[in-house]
């Protein structure tokens, strides 16, 4: 059932490749039907490494870009996505989700896998690119075109609204908002401040002990 469903999604998405002619950010889907959290999944990235939903747990915010090798706007924005990914703070990351590497038999299409790797390499987009397999079938069913982009917290919850279409300015704006909401150095700063307070207290206590000893 899932195999048929994801095959239908991929066929529909290919048929909607004319999505490239839409203005960036144009909304075709019913936002009420879009998922609010990522599913549990086990898949591979395009380099052949196994990846699960745990990929999100190490970062406060992950930007996920859903794309296909047939999609001109997806390919055109990839170099800029690579630049954005390299500029992100340590507590944020970018992940790609390629929808057309799996064929209708839920097997990897070597042709499309090779093409995805070529696109990413040419664009110098070195962030992780996941293969959308049957674990993503229901999750992607409301999506009507690519590129589509969403943001995830470390617990797998989707933050805010999805962004439909190639809209680099919208990505940057949202990332800036999340950088303000999830400052990268907040934990380090709190730890450092705590250490300083503890250190100062220790120094004061040591000084008091020394004075007491001197008076004695």
Beta strands, then each sheet from edge to edge (+ up, - down):
strand 1: 42-44
strand 2: 50-52
strand 3: 61-67
strand 4: 92-98
strand 5: 128-131
strand 6: 148-153
strand 7: 158-164
sheet 1: 1+ 2-
sheet 2: 5+ 4+ 3+ 6- 7+
end
